[in-house]
Structures are given as C-alpha cells and as structure tokens.
Amino acid sequence: MTKYKSLMEITADEWLQAMNLPATDIPDAVIIEGSWWRQQRTDWRLSYLSNVRELEFPDIFLGDYEGRKIAFCCAYGAARAVEIIHLFGILGTKLAVQIGTCGGLQPHLKPGDIVVPDMAIAREGIAHLYGTVEAAPGTEIWLDRSQQALEKRKHTVYRGTHLTWSSIFAQNGQMIDEWHRSGYVSVDMETATTYAVARHFNMEALSMLVVWDDLTRGRSFLDPLTEGETAALNRANKSIFEVGLEMAQQ
C-alpha cells in the first residue's frame, strides 16, 4: 500500500531546507498578529527589527531585536495562524506570542483595554486537530509577566476565559448574548489555535488582545470611535508588540 506523507509529518530538517533557514537562525520567539491591515501592521512591526528578511514562504519575516531572533507574520484567522505556529513549533522556537484586537463581551471593557486570556475556548475548528477538545491555556508565567509589563505602561488589563470563534462575520446577536452570559471576557479568531498548537509542540505561549469591538453595546469596528478611544486603541496596539519583544528578551 502506498504511504502518503502529509504536511503535518514533515520533519524540522525538511522545513529548514524548504525555508532556506540555517538551524542557527531558528527564532527565539514568533509573534503573530491577526489583522485585516496586513501591510500596515507588517511595516509597523518590522520597523522595530534589524536585519529583516522574508523567508522562502511569503509574509513570514525574520529579524533581530536586542540579541534575539524574532519571527513575525500577520496571520489573520485560525487557518493561517496554525501554519505559522506549527512551522516554528516544530523547529523548536521557545515562545509564541499572539497579538491583535478582539471584541469585548462584558460591559466593563472599553476600547483600548487589553485582554490577556488565561484560557481560550476553542470554537475555531483547528485546535482539536492538535489535541485540544474544549479549551487551551496560555503559559501562566508569561501571562503574568506580560500583564505586569502592560500595567507598568498604565494600561487596563483583564484576565479570564476568552473565546476563539471561526469568523468575525459568522456571529449574531443571540450568539453574543450567549457568550456574554457564559462569562467569556472577549472573542477573537486566533488565540485558541495559537495556544493549542504551541502546547502540542511544547512551546510556551501568551496572547495580548486590544479591545476594539464593543459587542455588548452593539458597536463593531465599523462604528466610529471618539478621539480619546482612538488614541487609547493606538497606544495599546503599540504596547502589545513592544511587550511581546520584551517577553522575547526574558
């Protein structure tokens, strides 16, 4: 019988060769960001790094930051996030950092607040393939350190149970009400995937998400923010990447 080899079975050495990446350049940390604004986010984040190069696969970048090697990819949705965390997980990268924005599911959250999910409920369709059936945890020590670093920058930070859903479009008011009543703090499309795949490869993982949508009040990212809310959102989006780089130093 013919044995078919899947991408999940490709070895670390084979991926290194495919990416034209020497083993000495395996990054210390990989940072992925879920955003529609791929080019804007990529240009912004890579401006922090030196010696930046794009690997053989598009939109996956490697650079240096204060003696650490950092991989970055703007990975929108679980279907893309899994690829990036799988690649660097199998190579032995130590830390996976998920950043991006989220929808607030509790009324005390406001735009520019930051959620650091302790646990991510997996409803995105990927995590179960990596052994996570219901929920995936972040790595507590890195959640604690990132929270402390964000609070030191005077951000309002919330911890709790978070939901990762399959699509920003495939949700309705009844779902949002159920998520709210279940006590979920927030919702995104990548965190449970990042946590689950990282755990599969024995990587440590954390997520930092800036509240944008105010779902309990019916306000999506399409609705305008006040000048103060916009400033808070922008400052938080800056901080989550900078704190991700700080975590890579530790």
NORURZI-V111566 format. One record per pair of residues at least 12 apart in sequence whose C-alpha atoms are under 7 Angstrom apart, sorted by sequence separation. I is the first residue (numbers start at 1). GAP is how many residues later the second one is. D is the distance in Angstrom with one decimal. If there is no record, write none. Layout:
i | gap | d
I | GAP | D
I | GAP | D
This chain:
i | gap | d
51 | 12 | 5.3
60 | 12 | 6.1
61 | 12 | 6.4
122 | 12 | 5.6
50 | 13 | 5.5
51 | 13 | 6.1
60 | 13 | 5.0
121 | 13 | 6.0
122 | 13 | 5.1
49 | 14 | 5.4
50 | 14 | 5.1
59 | 14 | 6.0
121 | 14 | 4.2
49 | 15 | 5.4
50 | 15 | 6.6
120 | 15 | 5.4
121 | 15 | 6.6
49 | 16 | 5.4
119 | 16 | 6.5
120 | 16 | 5.3
191 | 16 | 6.5
119 | 17 | 5.7
120 | 17 | 6.2
119 | 18 | 4.3
118 | 19 | 5.8
119 | 19 | 6.2
118 | 20 | 5.6
163 | 21 | 6.4
162 | 22 | 5.2
165 | 22 | 6.8
167 | 22 | 6.5
161 | 23 | 5.3
162 | 23 | 5.4
163 | 23 | 6.2
164 | 23 | 5.5
165 | 23 | 6.2
166 | 23 | 5.8
161 | 24 | 6.0
162 | 24 | 5.2
163 | 24 | 4.7
164 | 24 | 5.0
165 | 24 | 5.1
160 | 25 | 6.2
162 | 25 | 5.9
163 | 25 | 6.6
164 | 25 | 4.9
164 | 26 | 6.2
210 | 26 | 6.3
116 | 27 | 6.6
164 | 27 | 6.2
210 | 27 | 6.5
164 | 28 | 5.6
116 | 31 | 7.0
42 | 32 | 6.5
208 | 32 | 6.2
19 | 36 | 5.9
20 | 36 | 6.5
38 | 36 | 5.8
19 | 37 | 4.8
19 | 38 | 6.7
35 | 39 | 6.6
28 | 40 | 6.2
29 | 40 | 6.9
30 | 40 | 5.8
31 | 40 | 6.2
32 | 40 | 5.7
33 | 40 | 6.6
34 | 40 | 5.9
36 | 40 | 6.8
124 | 40 | 5.9
28 | 41 | 5.4
29 | 41 | 5.3
30 | 41 | 4.5
31 | 41 | 4.9
32 | 41 | 5.0
33 | 41 | 4.7
34 | 41 | 5.1
35 | 41 | 5.4
118 | 41 | 6.1
119 | 41 | 6.7
120 | 41 | 6.0
121 | 41 | 6.1
122 | 41 | 6.7
123 | 41 | 5.7
124 | 41 | 4.7
125 | 41 | 6.8
27 | 42 | 4.5
28 | 42 | 6.2
29 | 42 | 6.4
30 | 42 | 5.8
31 | 42 | 6.7
32 | 42 | 5.6
33 | 42 | 5.6
34 | 42 | 4.2
113 | 42 | 6.7
114 | 42 | 6.3
115 | 42 | 5.7
116 | 42 | 6.2
117 | 42 | 5.5
118 | 42 | 5.3
119 | 42 | 4.9
120 | 42 | 4.7
121 | 42 | 4.7
122 | 42 | 5.6
123 | 42 | 5.0
124 | 42 | 4.1
27 | 43 | 5.2
32 | 43 | 5.9
34 | 43 | 6.4
113 | 43 | 5.2
114 | 43 | 4.8
115 | 43 | 4.8
116 | 43 | 5.1
117 | 43 | 5.5
118 | 43 | 6.0
119 | 43 | 6.1
120 | 43 | 5.4
121 | 43 | 5.9
123 | 43 | 6.4
27 | 44 | 6.0
113 | 44 | 6.1
114 | 44 | 6.3
115 | 44 | 5.9
117 | 44 | 6.0
120 | 44 | 6.3
117 | 45 | 5.6
78 | 46 | 6.5
78 | 48 | 6.7
136 | 56 | 5.9
138 | 57 | 5.8
137 | 58 | 6.3
136 | 59 | 5.7
136 | 60 | 5.5
143 | 63 | 5.8
29 | 64 | 5.9
132 | 64 | 6.0
142 | 64 | 6.1
26 | 65 | 6.9
28 | 65 | 5.3
29 | 65 | 6.0
30 | 65 | 6.4
31 | 65 | 6.1
32 | 65 | 6.4
33 | 65 | 6.1
34 | 65 | 6.8
35 | 65 | 6.5
124 | 65 | 6.7
127 | 65 | 6.6
139 | 65 | 5.6
27 | 66 | 5.7
28 | 66 | 5.7
29 | 66 | 4.7
30 | 66 | 5.1
31 | 66 | 4.7
32 | 66 | 5.2
33 | 66 | 4.8
34 | 66 | 5.1
127 | 66 | 5.1
130 | 66 | 6.3
139 | 66 | 5.4
26 | 67 | 6.6
28 | 67 | 6.7
29 | 67 | 5.8
30 | 67 | 6.1
31 | 67 | 5.9
32 | 67 | 6.2
33 | 67 | 5.1
126 | 67 | 6.2
130 | 67 | 5.9
138 | 67 | 5.4
139 | 67 | 6.2
138 | 68 | 5.2
127 | 69 | 5.4
122 | 70 | 5.3
127 | 70 | 6.9
130 | 70 | 6.0
120 | 71 | 6.5
121 | 71 | 6.3
120 | 72 | 4.9
105 | 74 | 7.0
106 | 74 | 6.2
105 | 75 | 5.2
12 | 78 | 5.7
12 | 79 | 5.2
105 | 79 | 6.4
106 | 79 | 5.8
105 | 80 | 5.3
104 | 81 | 6.4
105 | 81 | 4.9
104 | 82 | 4.6
103 | 83 | 5.4
104 | 83 | 6.8
102 | 84 | 6.3
103 | 84 | 5.2
102 | 85 | 5.5
103 | 85 | 6.6
102 | 86 | 5.0
117 | 90 | 6.3
116 | 91 | 5.7
116 | 92 | 4.9
98 | 93 | 6.5
115 | 93 | 5.9
116 | 93 | 6.5
114 | 94 | 6.6
115 | 94 | 5.1
149 | 94 | 6.6
114 | 95 | 5.5
115 | 95 | 6.4
98 | 96 | 6.9
114 | 96 | 4.5
113 | 97 | 5.9
114 | 97 | 6.0
146 | 97 | 6.6
112 | 98 | 5.8
113 | 98 | 5.4
112 | 99 | 5.5
111 | 100 | 5.0
112 | 100 | 6.7
110 | 101 | 6.5
111 | 101 | 4.9
96 | 102 | 6.8
110 | 104 | 6.8
96 | 107 | 6.8
102 | 107 | 5.8
104 | 107 | 5.8
95 | 108 | 5.6
96 | 108 | 6.2
97 | 108 | 5.8
98 | 108 | 6.2
99 | 108 | 5.8
100 | 108 | 7.0
101 | 108 | 4.8
102 | 108 | 5.9
103 | 108 | 5.7
81 | 109 | 6.3
85 | 109 | 6.4
89 | 109 | 6.3
94 | 109 | 5.3
95 | 109 | 4.9
96 | 109 | 4.7
97 | 109 | 5.2
98 | 109 | 4.4
99 | 109 | 5.0
100 | 109 | 5.0
101 | 109 | 4.4
102 | 109 | 5.0
103 | 109 | 5.9
104 | 109 | 6.0
107 | 109 | 6.1
93 | 110 | 7.0
94 | 110 | 6.3
95 | 110 | 5.7
96 | 110 | 6.6
97 | 110 | 5.8
98 | 110 | 6.3
99 | 110 | 5.6
100 | 110 | 6.3
101 | 110 | 5.7
102 | 110 | 5.9
103 | 110 | 4.3
104 | 110 | 5.2
105 | 110 | 5.9
106 | 110 | 6.4
78 | 111 | 6.0
82 | 111 | 6.2
86 | 111 | 6.3
90 | 111 | 6.3
101 | 111 | 6.1
102 | 111 | 6.6
103 | 111 | 6.0
104 | 111 | 5.8
105 | 111 | 5.7
77 | 112 | 5.1
78 | 112 | 4.9
81 | 112 | 6.8
82 | 112 | 6.7
85 | 112 | 6.4
89 | 112 | 5.3
103 | 112 | 6.1
77 | 113 | 5.4
81 | 113 | 6.6
85 | 113 | 6.4
89 | 114 | 6.4
78 | 115 | 5.9
82 | 115 | 6.7
112 | 117 | 6.7
111 | 118 | 5.9
112 | 120 | 4.6
111 | 121 | 6.9
112 | 121 | 4.0
111 | 122 | 6.0
112 | 124 | 5.7
99 | 141 | 6.6
97 | 147 | 6.4
34 | 156 | 6.9
68 | 181 | 6.8
29 | 219 | 5.8
28 | 220 | 6.8
